[in-house]
Amino acid sequence: MAGILDARPKVGYFYTGKTKLSFISEKIRNIKVSEVKSVPVVVDESTSIYDSIVLMFLEDVGSIFVTNNGFLSGVVSRKDFIKSAIGGVDLNKMPIGMIMTRMPNVVYIKDDDDVLEAAIKLIDHEIDSLPVVEEDDEGKGYKVIGRVTKTTITRLFVELGRDE
């Protein structure tokens, strides 16, 4: 009941207006992306589509982040691979840079953002994962330092539910 009821001298106990859900909401807002992010799966733009598909299955992920000179340049998902496979292109010769979603159309999140913001972006943009990025000191671009997925958010939700 701490926080829901408050006490004052000569007044007694009174309702603060906070509910149990507002405490959960506050707790979620205090969790940063840096605390829950996982290791990203990253390839270079010149990597073949075939090699990228193999990597996706070996790493058991739904999307791969694509870099050029170490900076985020795009993202490719299972849907992108299916489209290219159905299209009849030579998967061994075509680079992944030809089928990826390019910057600035890539939705990303930063280390110091809260997980609620990450969850909102996942839902609003109907995507499976977000690259966690940090901006280069010289402003050249973003370096991929992690990822947040729907599974990450679900795992956090389960952990919070078990704590309460």
VOLUM-238235 format. One record per residue: residue number from 0; x, y, z of N, C-alpha, C in turn. Coordinates in Angstrom, 2 decimals. Layout:
N
PT	NUM	X	Y	Z	X	Y	Z	X	Y	Z;
...
//
This chain:
164
PT	0	0.82	-1.19	0.00	0.00	0.00	0.00	0.87	1.26	0.00;
PT	1	2.18	1.07	0.19	3.06	2.23	0.21	2.98	2.95	-1.12;
PT	2	2.73	4.24	-1.07	2.61	5.03	-2.28	1.17	5.23	-2.70;
PT	3	0.31	4.26	-2.42	-1.12	4.40	-2.76	-1.83	5.19	-1.68;
PT	4	-1.44	4.93	-0.43	-1.96	5.71	0.70	-0.82	6.53	1.28;
PT	5	-1.17	7.72	1.75	-0.18	8.59	2.37	-0.71	9.01	3.74;
PT	6	0.17	9.41	4.61	-0.25	9.82	5.96	0.27	11.21	6.25;
PT	7	-0.57	12.00	6.92	-0.17	13.33	7.35	-0.64	13.54	8.78;
PT	8	0.17	14.26	9.54	-0.25	14.54	10.93	-1.57	15.32	10.96;
PT	9	-2.42	14.98	11.89	-3.72	15.63	12.12	-4.71	15.41	10.97;
PT	10	-4.31	14.72	9.91	-5.22	14.43	8.79	-5.51	12.94	8.74;
PT	11	-4.48	12.16	8.92	-4.61	10.70	8.86	-4.19	10.17	7.50;
PT	12	-4.74	9.03	7.15	-4.40	8.40	5.88	-5.34	8.91	4.78;
PT	13	-4.76	9.07	3.59	-5.59	9.47	2.46	-5.05	8.85	1.17;
PT	14	-5.92	8.76	0.18	-5.60	8.16	-1.12	-4.79	9.15	-1.96;
PT	15	-3.64	8.69	-2.49	-2.77	9.58	-3.26	-3.19	9.73	-4.71;
PT	16	-4.05	8.84	-5.17	-4.47	8.90	-6.57	-3.71	7.93	-7.46;
PT	17	-2.67	7.33	-6.91	-1.89	6.37	-7.67	-2.49	4.97	-7.54;
PT	18	-2.43	4.23	-8.63	-2.90	2.84	-8.62	-1.70	1.92	-8.76;
PT	19	-1.96	0.65	-8.62	-0.88	-0.33	-8.79	-0.33	-0.27	-10.21;
PT	20	-1.20	-0.03	-11.18	-0.75	0.08	-12.58	0.16	1.28	-12.80;
PT	21	-0.07	2.36	-12.08	0.80	3.53	-12.26	2.20	3.24	-11.74;
PT	22	2.32	2.38	-10.72	3.65	1.99	-10.23	4.36	1.11	-11.25;
PT	23	3.61	0.21	-11.89	4.20	-0.64	-12.94	4.65	0.22	-14.11;
PT	24	3.81	1.17	-14.50	4.14	2.08	-15.60	5.41	2.87	-15.27;
PT	25	5.51	3.35	-14.06	6.69	4.11	-13.63	7.94	3.22	-13.66;
PT	26	7.77	1.97	-13.23	8.90	1.03	-13.23	9.39	0.77	-14.66;
PT	27	8.44	0.60	-15.60	8.79	0.36	-17.00	9.52	1.57	-17.58;
PT	28	9.06	2.75	-17.26	9.70	3.98	-17.78	11.11	4.18	-17.24;
PT	29	11.43	3.54	-16.11	12.76	3.66	-15.54	13.75	2.62	-16.07;
PT	30	13.27	1.66	-16.86	14.16	0.65	-17.43	14.67	1.15	-18.77;
PT	31	15.97	1.21	-18.90	16.59	1.71	-20.13	16.87	0.57	-21.11;
PT	32	16.93	0.93	-22.38	17.22	-0.04	-23.44	18.55	-0.73	-23.18;
PT	33	19.51	0.00	-22.65	20.84	-0.57	-22.38	20.78	-1.76	-21.43;
PT	34	19.72	-1.85	-20.60	19.59	-2.93	-19.63	19.02	-4.21	-20.23;
PT	35	18.35	-4.10	-21.37	17.66	-5.28	-21.94	18.11	-5.65	-23.35;
PT	36	18.93	-4.82	-23.97	19.32	-5.09	-25.37	20.10	-6.40	-25.48;
PT	37	20.06	-6.97	-26.69	20.81	-8.19	-26.95	21.83	-7.92	-28.06;
PT	38	22.59	-8.93	-28.40	23.65	-8.80	-29.41	23.03	-8.72	-30.80;
PT	39	23.42	-7.74	-31.61	22.85	-7.61	-32.95	23.50	-8.58	-33.94;
PT	40	22.77	-8.90	-34.98	23.32	-9.68	-36.09	23.51	-8.68	-37.23;
PT	41	24.78	-8.50	-37.63	25.13	-7.45	-38.57	25.94	-8.04	-39.73;
PT	42	25.65	-7.56	-40.95	26.44	-7.92	-42.13	26.77	-6.65	-42.90;
PT	43	27.73	-6.76	-43.79	28.11	-5.65	-44.66	27.20	-5.63	-45.88;
PT	44	27.04	-4.46	-46.49	26.19	-4.32	-47.68	26.59	-5.23	-48.83;
PT	45	27.85	-5.57	-48.91	28.34	-6.37	-50.03	28.11	-7.87	-49.85;
PT	46	27.65	-8.30	-48.67	27.39	-9.72	-48.40	26.27	-10.21	-49.32;
PT	47	26.41	-11.41	-49.84	25.39	-11.94	-50.75	24.11	-12.24	-50.01;
PT	48	23.01	-12.24	-50.74	21.71	-12.56	-50.15	21.74	-13.97	-49.58;
PT	49	22.34	-14.91	-50.31	22.40	-16.30	-49.87	23.13	-16.42	-48.52;
PT	50	24.29	-15.79	-48.42	25.06	-15.84	-47.16	24.28	-15.20	-46.01;
PT	51	23.53	-14.16	-46.31	22.73	-13.49	-45.28	21.57	-14.39	-44.82;
PT	52	20.95	-15.10	-45.75	19.88	-16.04	-45.38	20.43	-17.13	-44.48;
PT	53	21.59	-17.67	-44.83	22.22	-18.71	-44.01	22.50	-18.17	-42.61;
PT	54	23.04	-16.95	-42.53	23.33	-16.33	-41.23	22.06	-16.14	-40.41;
PT	55	20.98	-15.72	-41.08	19.72	-15.51	-40.38	19.23	-16.80	-39.74;
PT	56	19.33	-17.91	-40.46	18.89	-19.19	-39.91	19.84	-19.70	-38.82;
PT	57	21.14	-19.52	-39.01	22.10	-19.95	-38.00	21.94	-19.18	-36.69;
PT	58	21.66	-17.89	-36.78	21.51	-17.04	-35.60	20.08	-17.05	-35.06;
PT	59	19.14	-17.62	-35.82	17.73	-17.71	-35.44	17.15	-16.34	-35.10;
PT	60	17.27	-15.42	-36.06	16.73	-14.07	-35.90	15.76	-13.77	-37.04;
PT	61	14.97	-12.72	-36.86	13.99	-12.35	-37.87	14.44	-11.23	-38.78;
PT	62	15.49	-10.53	-38.38	16.01	-9.46	-39.22	17.51	-9.29	-38.98;
PT	63	18.16	-8.77	-39.99	19.61	-8.55	-39.94	19.86	-7.08	-40.23;
PT	64	20.76	-6.48	-39.48	21.12	-5.08	-39.70	22.31	-5.03	-40.66;
PT	65	22.24	-4.09	-41.58	23.24	-3.98	-42.64	24.06	-2.70	-42.42;
PT	66	25.38	-2.84	-42.54	26.25	-1.69	-42.35	27.09	-1.43	-43.59;
PT	67	27.58	-0.21	-43.69	28.51	0.18	-44.73	29.58	1.01	-44.04;
PT	68	30.83	0.57	-44.10	31.94	1.22	-43.40	31.69	1.31	-41.90;
PT	69	31.00	0.32	-41.33	30.76	0.27	-39.90	29.54	1.03	-39.42;
PT	70	28.85	1.71	-40.31	27.68	2.51	-39.94	26.41	1.88	-40.49;
PT	71	25.33	1.99	-39.71	24.04	1.43	-40.12	23.59	2.03	-41.44;
PT	72	23.32	1.16	-42.40	22.84	1.65	-43.70	21.49	1.06	-44.06;
PT	73	21.08	-0.02	-43.36	19.78	-0.60	-43.66	19.46	-1.80	-42.80;
PT	74	18.31	-2.40	-43.08	17.87	-3.60	-42.38	17.17	-4.50	-43.39;
PT	75	17.30	-5.79	-43.19	16.64	-6.75	-44.07	15.92	-7.78	-43.20;
PT	76	14.71	-8.14	-43.62	13.88	-9.07	-42.84	13.60	-10.33	-43.65;
PT	77	12.91	-11.27	-43.02	12.53	-12.51	-43.71	11.68	-12.22	-44.93;
PT	78	10.80	-11.24	-44.83	9.94	-10.88	-45.96	10.76	-10.42	-47.16;
PT	79	11.81	-9.64	-46.89	12.69	-9.18	-47.97	13.35	-10.36	-48.67;
PT	80	13.77	-11.36	-47.89	14.40	-12.54	-48.47	13.41	-13.35	-49.31;
PT	81	12.20	-13.47	-48.83	11.17	-14.23	-49.58	10.87	-13.53	-50.90;
PT	82	10.74	-12.20	-50.86	10.48	-11.46	-52.10	11.58	-11.68	-53.12;
PT	83	12.84	-11.65	-52.67	13.96	-11.81	-53.61	14.03	-13.25	-54.13;
PT	84	13.72	-14.23	-53.27	13.76	-15.63	-53.70	12.67	-15.92	-54.72;
PT	85	11.49	-15.36	-54.49	10.38	-15.55	-55.43	10.65	-14.81	-56.73;
PT	86	11.35	-13.69	-56.64	11.64	-12.88	-57.82	12.60	-13.52	-58.80;
PT	87	13.23	-14.60	-58.41	14.11	-15.33	-59.33	15.50	-14.75	-59.49;
PT	88	15.96	-13.91	-58.57	17.31	-13.36	-58.68	18.33	-14.41	-58.24;
PT	89	19.56	-14.25	-58.68	20.64	-15.15	-58.27	21.08	-14.76	-56.86;
PT	90	20.68	-15.54	-55.87	20.93	-15.22	-54.48	22.42	-15.21	-54.12;
PT	91	23.22	-15.96	-54.86	24.65	-16.02	-54.59	25.41	-14.81	-55.11;
PT	92	24.86	-14.13	-56.10	25.59	-13.02	-56.72	25.08	-11.65	-56.30;
PT	93	23.81	-11.55	-55.95	23.25	-10.24	-55.62	23.59	-9.86	-54.17;
PT	94	24.12	-8.65	-53.95	24.43	-8.21	-52.58	23.16	-7.84	-51.82;
PT	95	23.24	-7.97	-50.53	22.08	-7.69	-49.67	21.68	-6.21	-49.74;
PT	96	22.62	-5.37	-50.10	22.35	-3.94	-50.23	21.29	-3.62	-51.26;
PT	97	21.02	-4.55	-52.17	20.03	-4.34	-53.22	18.60	-4.54	-52.73;
PT	98	18.40	-5.29	-51.67	17.03	-5.60	-51.23	16.68	-5.02	-49.86;
PT	99	17.63	-4.41	-49.18	17.39	-3.94	-47.82	16.56	-2.66	-47.80;
PT	100	15.98	-2.39	-46.64	15.33	-1.10	-46.38	16.45	-0.16	-45.95;
PT	101	16.58	0.94	-46.65	17.71	1.85	-46.43	17.40	2.96	-45.43;
PT	102	18.47	3.50	-44.85	18.36	4.70	-44.04	17.89	5.80	-44.97;
PT	103	17.08	6.72	-44.59	16.59	7.03	-43.25	15.28	6.33	-42.90;
PT	104	14.89	5.33	-43.67	13.63	4.63	-43.41	13.73	3.57	-42.33;
PT	105	14.90	3.41	-41.73	15.09	2.43	-40.67	14.75	3.07	-39.33;
PT	106	13.88	2.41	-38.58	13.50	2.89	-37.25	14.52	2.33	-36.27;
PT	107	15.05	3.18	-35.40	16.07	2.74	-34.45	15.80	3.34	-33.08;
PT	108	16.56	2.90	-32.11	16.44	3.37	-30.72	17.84	3.56	-30.17;
PT	109	17.97	4.40	-29.16	19.27	4.65	-28.55	19.33	4.00	-27.17;
PT	110	20.55	3.81	-26.69	20.83	3.13	-25.42	20.11	3.74	-24.22;
PT	111	20.03	5.07	-24.18	19.46	5.72	-23.01	17.95	5.96	-23.10;
PT	112	17.30	5.50	-24.17	15.84	5.57	-24.26	15.24	4.50	-23.36;
PT	113	13.99	4.69	-22.95	13.36	3.68	-22.10	12.70	2.60	-22.94;
PT	114	12.46	1.44	-22.32	11.92	0.30	-23.06	10.48	0.55	-23.52;
PT	115	9.77	1.42	-22.85	8.42	1.76	-23.30	8.49	2.41	-24.68;
PT	116	9.44	3.30	-24.87	9.62	3.93	-26.19	9.95	2.88	-27.25;
PT	117	10.78	1.91	-26.90	11.11	0.84	-27.84	9.87	0.03	-28.19;
PT	118	9.06	-0.31	-27.20	7.85	-1.09	-27.44	6.87	-0.31	-28.31;
PT	119	6.75	0.98	-28.06	5.86	1.83	-28.87	6.31	1.85	-30.33;
PT	120	7.61	1.96	-30.55	8.13	1.98	-31.93	7.89	0.64	-32.62;
PT	121	8.08	-0.47	-31.90	7.83	-1.80	-32.47	6.38	-1.93	-32.90;
PT	122	5.46	-1.49	-32.07	4.03	-1.60	-32.37	3.62	-0.62	-33.46;
PT	123	4.00	0.64	-33.33	3.59	1.66	-34.30	4.07	1.38	-35.71;
PT	124	5.28	0.85	-35.84	5.85	0.60	-37.16	5.67	-0.84	-37.63;
PT	125	5.05	-1.66	-36.77	4.77	-3.07	-37.08	6.03	-3.80	-37.57;
PT	126	7.08	-3.73	-36.74	8.35	-4.39	-37.06	8.71	-5.36	-35.95;
PT	127	9.66	-6.25	-36.25	10.04	-7.28	-35.30	11.20	-6.88	-34.39;
PT	128	12.05	-5.98	-34.86	13.21	-5.61	-34.06	13.68	-4.20	-34.38;
PT	129	14.40	-3.63	-33.43	14.98	-2.30	-33.57	16.49	-2.38	-33.35;
PT	130	17.27	-1.74	-34.21	18.70	-1.65	-33.89	18.91	-0.61	-32.79;
PT	131	19.76	-0.94	-31.85	20.16	0.02	-30.82	21.44	0.66	-31.35;
PT	132	21.43	1.98	-31.46	22.55	2.67	-32.11	23.15	3.73	-31.20;
PT	133	24.38	4.09	-31.54	25.01	5.27	-30.93	25.56	6.11	-32.07;
PT	134	25.42	7.41	-31.93	25.85	8.31	-32.98	27.36	8.45	-32.95;
PT	135	27.96	8.50	-34.14	29.39	8.68	-34.27	29.77	10.07	-33.78;
PT	136	30.94	10.18	-33.16	31.39	11.47	-32.63	31.49	12.54	-33.71;
PT	137	31.81	12.13	-34.91	31.97	13.08	-36.01	30.67	13.30	-36.77;
PT	138	29.59	12.63	-36.38	28.30	12.80	-37.03	28.19	12.12	-38.38;
PT	139	29.02	11.12	-38.62	29.01	10.42	-39.91	27.84	9.45	-40.04;
PT	140	27.34	8.96	-38.91	26.26	7.99	-38.95	26.06	7.32	-37.61;
PT	141	25.39	6.18	-37.64	25.09	5.44	-36.43	25.78	4.08	-36.43;
PT	142	26.37	3.73	-35.30	26.97	2.41	-35.13	25.97	1.53	-34.39;
PT	143	25.82	0.29	-34.86	24.89	-0.65	-34.24	25.57	-1.27	-33.03;
PT	144	24.95	-1.12	-31.85	25.55	-1.66	-30.62	24.64	-2.69	-29.94;
PT	145	23.48	-2.94	-30.50	22.57	-3.91	-29.91	21.28	-4.00	-30.70;
PT	146	20.33	-4.75	-30.14	19.01	-4.85	-30.75	17.97	-5.10	-29.67;
PT	147	16.76	-4.64	-29.95	15.61	-4.89	-29.10	14.55	-5.51	-29.98;
PT	148	14.00	-6.63	-29.53	13.01	-7.36	-30.32	11.70	-7.48	-29.55;
PT	149	10.68	-8.00	-30.22	9.43	-8.28	-29.54	9.65	-9.29	-28.42;
PT	150	10.54	-10.23	-28.64	10.86	-11.22	-27.61	11.50	-10.55	-26.40;
PT	151	12.35	-9.57	-26.62	12.98	-8.83	-25.52	11.92	-8.17	-24.65;
PT	152	10.96	-7.53	-25.29	9.89	-6.84	-24.57	9.00	-7.85	-23.83;
PT	153	8.69	-8.97	-24.48	7.87	-10.00	-23.85	8.58	-10.60	-22.65;
PT	154	9.88	-10.86	-22.78	10.67	-11.41	-21.67	10.66	-10.44	-20.48;
PT	155	10.80	-9.15	-20.76	10.76	-8.14	-19.70	9.39	-8.13	-19.03;
PT	156	8.34	-8.21	-19.82	6.97	-8.24	-19.31	6.78	-9.42	-18.36;
PT	157	7.28	-10.59	-18.75	7.17	-11.78	-17.90	7.96	-11.60	-16.61;
PT	158	9.18	-11.06	-16.70	9.99	-10.82	-15.50	9.31	-9.85	-14.54;
PT	159	8.72	-8.80	-15.07	8.02	-7.84	-14.22	6.80	-8.49	-13.57;
PT	160	6.11	-9.35	-14.32	4.94	-10.05	-13.78	5.30	-11.02	-12.67;
PT	161	6.45	-11.65	-12.77	6.87	-12.59	-11.73	7.36	-11.88	-10.47;
PT	162	7.85	-10.64	-10.62	8.33	-9.87	-9.47	7.19	-9.36	-8.60;
PT	163	6.08	-9.02	-9.21	4.96	-8.39	-8.47	4.24	-9.36	-7.60;
//
